[in-house]
């Protein structure tokens, strides 16, 4: 693990050296953003596949509703019929999870790298780097202790919070419109009854993006940059990949 972290630290350092002529003292922060973009480019094919899967699942909702109505008294037959329908249409219920799961190692690498005082037995030189005066290994509470929320370091976090809030608001509106235009059939358990708590989860789903504010506040600034970059990328990517899916607002505009 130590050798792996040393190699990852060298990668971040090399990217920072490459970007130093353009970004000067913010080159390491820029390297983290570039690294995040490279990770997102690597998983983009999976994001495209996930988008195709979600569109297919939306198209299958009427058929799934019919199968549940037809086999409501035989839960095992109903589940088998739904699985057969998914298999026939080549739709995987888990495809949407893969892009997020594959990004988690990159996030934890950055978190560990900028939380460790030493790497491979040597002092972690990356901890001396900063973004506009805010240490990349520091957290929001550290910034509050050095000038408060509107001090030099606090303003860096305030900028990140504004970006996250803007992206979350955009995601909230888009998710609400898509859920209204493409209502999903409630998930059912083996007994054919709705899964307890799924209704509350469905209502909570559009608000999930706002939880990113908490993550940005508690992780090292380097990891926060990763989170903000990947969250923004996701919002833009999903808006493009799902541009041909009907949304409630778009449907009403067309009708008008």
C-alpha positions in Angstrom: 0.0 0.0 0.0 2.8 2.3 0.9 4.5 1.8 -2.5 1.2 2.4 -4.3 0.6 5.7 -2.4 4.1 6.8 -3.2 3.4 6.1 -6.9 0.1 8.0 -6.7 1.8 11.0 -4.9 4.4 11.0 -7.7 1.6 11.1 -10.3 -0.1 14.1 -8.7 3.3 15.8 -8.4 4.1 15.2 -12.0 0.8 16.6 -13.1 1.4 19.6 -10.9 4.8 20.2 -12.4 3.2 20.0 -15.9 0.6 22.6 -15.0 2.9 24.8 -13.0 3.7 27.3 -15.8 0.0 28.0 -16.2 -1.3 27.8 -12.6 1.8 28.8 -10.6 1.1 28.1 -6.9 -2.3 26.6 -7.7 -0.8 23.9 -9.9 -1.4 21.0 -7.5 -5.0 22.0 -7.1 -5.2 22.2 -10.9 -3.6 18.7 -11.1 -6.3 17.3 -8.9 -9.0 18.7 -11.1 -7.2 17.3 -14.2 -6.9 13.9 -12.5 -10.6 14.0 -11.8 -11.4 14.8 -15.4 -9.2 11.9 -16.5 -11.0 9.5 -14.2 -14.4 10.8 -15.5 -13.2 10.3 -19.1 -12.2 6.8 -18.3 -15.6 5.9 -16.9 -17.6 7.9 -19.5 -18.3 4.7 -21.6 -20.0 3.2 -18.5 -22.0 6.4 -18.0 -23.2 6.2 -21.5 -24.2 2.5 -20.9 -26.0 3.5 -17.7 -27.9 6.2 -19.6 -29.0 3.7 -22.2 -30.1 1.3 -19.4 -32.1 3.9 -17.6 -33.8 4.9 -20.8 -34.6 1.3 -21.5 -36.0 0.8 -18.0 -38.2 3.9 -18.4 -39.6 2.4 -21.6 -40.3 -0.9 -19.8 -42.3 0.6 -17.0 -45.7 0.0 -18.6 -44.8 -3.6 -19.3 -43.5 -4.1 -15.8 -46.7 -2.6 -14.4 -48.7 -5.1 -16.5 -46.6 -8.0 -15.3 -47.2 -7.0 -11.6 -50.9 -6.7 -12.3 -51.0 -10.1 -14.0 -48.9 -12.0 -11.5 -49.7 -10.0 -8.4 -50.9 -13.2 -6.6 -47.8 -15.1 -7.6 -44.7 -13.1 -6.5 -42.2 -15.7 -7.6 -43.7 -15.8 -11.1 -43.9 -12.0 -11.2 -40.2 -11.6 -10.3 -39.2 -14.2 -12.8 -41.2 -12.5 -15.5 -39.6 -9.1 -14.8 -36.1 -10.7 -14.9 -37.0 -12.3 -18.2 -38.2 -9.0 -19.5 -34.9 -7.3 -18.5 -32.9 -10.1 -20.0 -34.8 -10.0 -23.3 -34.3 -6.2 -23.5 -30.7 -6.6 -22.3 -31.3 -4.2 -19.4 -29.2 -4.5 -16.2 -30.8 -3.0 -13.1 -27.3 -2.4 -11.7 -25.7 -0.7 -14.7 -26.4 2.8 -13.2 -24.3 2.0 -10.1 -21.0 1.1 -11.9 -19.8 4.7 -12.8 -20.1 5.8 -9.1 -18.6 2.6 -7.7 -15.5 2.9 -10.0 -14.9 6.5 -8.9 -14.8 5.7 -5.2 -11.2 4.4 -5.2 -9.9 7.6 -6.8 -11.7 9.7 -4.1 -10.3 7.5 -1.2 -6.8 7.7 -2.7 -7.0 11.5 -2.7 -8.5 11.5 0.8 -5.8 9.2 2.2 -3.0 11.1 0.3 -3.9 14.5 1.8 -4.7 13.1 5.2 -1.3 11.4 5.7 1.7 13.2 7.2 4.1 10.8 5.5 4.2 8.8 2.4 6.6 5.8 2.0 8.4 6.9 5.2 9.0 10.4 3.8 7.3 13.6 4.8 4.3 14.3 2.6 5.4 17.3 0.6 2.0 17.7 -1.0 0.6 18.9 2.3 2.6 22.2 1.9 0.6 23.0 -1.3 -2.5 25.2 -1.2 -5.2 26.8 -3.2 -5.3 30.6 -2.8 -3.9 30.2 0.7 -6.1 27.3 1.8 -3.9 24.2 2.5 -5.0 21.2 0.3 -4.7 19.0 3.4 -6.8 21.3 5.5 -10.5 21.2 6.2 -13.3 23.8 6.5 -13.0 23.9 10.3 -9.3 24.8 9.9 -10.3 27.6 7.6 -12.8 28.9 10.1 -10.0 29.0 12.7 -7.9 31.1 10.4 -10.0 34.2 9.5 -13.5 32.8 9.8 -16.0 32.0 7.0 -15.0 35.2 5.1 -11.3 35.1 5.6 -8.9 34.2 2.8 -9.2 30.4 3.4 -12.9 30.6 4.2 -13.6 32.3 0.9 -12.1 29.3 -1.0 -14.6 27.0 0.7 -17.4 29.5 0.2 -16.7 29.4 -3.5 -16.9 25.6 -3.5 -20.1 25.7 -1.5 -21.7 28.1 -4.0 -20.7 25.8 -6.9 -22.1 22.7 -5.1 -25.3 24.5 -4.2 -25.8 25.7 -7.8 -25.2 22.2 -9.2 -27.5 20.6 -6.6 -30.2 23.1 -7.4 -29.9 22.2 -11.1 -29.9 18.5 -10.4 -32.9 18.9 -8.0 -35.0 20.6 -10.7 -34.1 18.2 -13.4 -34.6 15.1 -11.3 -38.1 16.3 -10.2 -39.1 17.0 -13.8 -37.8 13.7 -15.0 -39.6 11.8 -12.2 -42.8 13.6 -13.0 -42.5 12.8 -16.7 -41.3 9.2 -16.3 -42.9 7.8 -13.1 -41.2 4.6 -12.1 -43.2 1.5 -10.9 -42.5 1.1 -7.2 -40.1 -1.6 -6.3 -41.7 -4.7 -4.8 -40.4 -7.4 -2.5 -40.7 -11.2 -3.0 -44.3 -11.0 -1.7 -45.2 -8.6 -4.4 -45.8 -5.8 -1.8 -44.0 -2.4 -2.1 -40.6 -2.4 -0.4 -40.9 -0.5 2.9 -39.2 2.9 2.8 -39.0 3.1 -1.0 -41.6 5.8 -1.1 -39.6 8.0 1.3 -36.4 7.2 -0.6 -38.0 8.3 -3.9 -39.0 11.6 -2.3 -35.5 12.0 -0.9 -33.7 11.2 -4.1 -33.9 14.7 -5.7 -32.3 16.2 -2.6 -29.3 13.8 -2.5 -27.1 16.3 -4.4 -27.3 18.8 -1.5 -25.6 16.2 0.8 -22.4 16.9 -1.2 -22.2 20.2 0.8 -21.5 18.1 4.0 -18.8 16.1 2.2 -17.0 19.2 1.0 -17.1 20.6 4.5 -15.5 17.6 6.3 -12.9 16.1 3.9 -9.5 17.6 3.0 -9.6 20.4 0.5 -7.9 18.2 -2.1 -10.7 15.6 -1.8 -13.3 18.4 -1.8 -11.9 19.6 -5.1 -12.4 16.0 -6.5 -16.0 15.9 -5.2 -16.9 19.4 -6.6 -15.3 18.6 -10.0 -16.9 15.2 -10.4 -20.3 16.5 -9.2 -20.2 19.3 -11.7 -19.1 16.9 -14.4 -21.9 14.5 -13.6 -24.5 17.2 -13.8 -23.3 18.3 -17.3 -22.8 14.8 -18.5 -26.3 13.7 -17.4 -27.9 16.7 -18.9 -26.3 15.8 -22.2 -26.8 12.0 -22.1 -30.4 12.3 -21.0 -31.2 15.3 -23.3 -33.7 13.2 -25.3 -35.6 12.0 -22.3 -38.9 13.8 -21.8 -39.1 16.1 -18.7 -42.3 17.5 -17.3 -41.4 21.1 -18.1 -40.4 20.2 -21.6 -43.6 18.2 -22.2 -45.7 21.1 -21.0 -43.8 23.5 -23.1 -44.3 21.3 -26.2 -48.0 21.0 -25.4 -48.3 24.7 -25.0 
